[in-house]
Amino acid sequence: MDELQKARETIDECDRTIAEAFEKRFCAVQEVIRFKISHGLPVLDSGREKEVIEKGTGLIQDEAIKPYYARLLQTVMDLSKEYQEEIKQKK
């Protein structure tokens, strides 16, 4: 197997892991929005977003990719807020 194929297989494996984690995260998001709705809380919690990004980027050892991971987390949180708003509108 050549280097390119090995790298692509690693990427495929990572993508499967990411998909599983994404689905698990969004199941938790459903619980979060239910709590927020029942307690009259807004979808956006800027302090929590900042905390998640700081904590998450702290898990990345390679300094060169930390800003990319921060962007990934922000994108996931943006999608999460969109999903929460969708659920909130259906209630």
Beta strands, then each sheet from edge to edge (+ up, - down):
end
